[in-house]
Amino acid sequence: MIDPDHLPDARDGLSRAERVVLWQLAELQKERGDRNVPSAQLYGRVTEHVNLSVREFQRILQKLVGR
């Protein structure tokens, strides 16, 4: 079975999970006054919206950072 949270979108190539990570990162940065966001806090917020393992979350972060 294919998980729709991990399928890339035709518009920009981002999956729903990647989009949620970016959205929650922006929200946390606003709340924290543009300070760095701890990964653990971001992971907690992301998993409220998408079912991700820690490994999948780290893979998404690496992809978005470009490393």
Secondary structure, 3 states (H helix, E strand, C coil): CCCHHHCCCCCCCCCHHHHHHHHHHHHHHHHCCCCCCCHHHHHHHHCCCCCCCHHHHHHHHHHHHCC
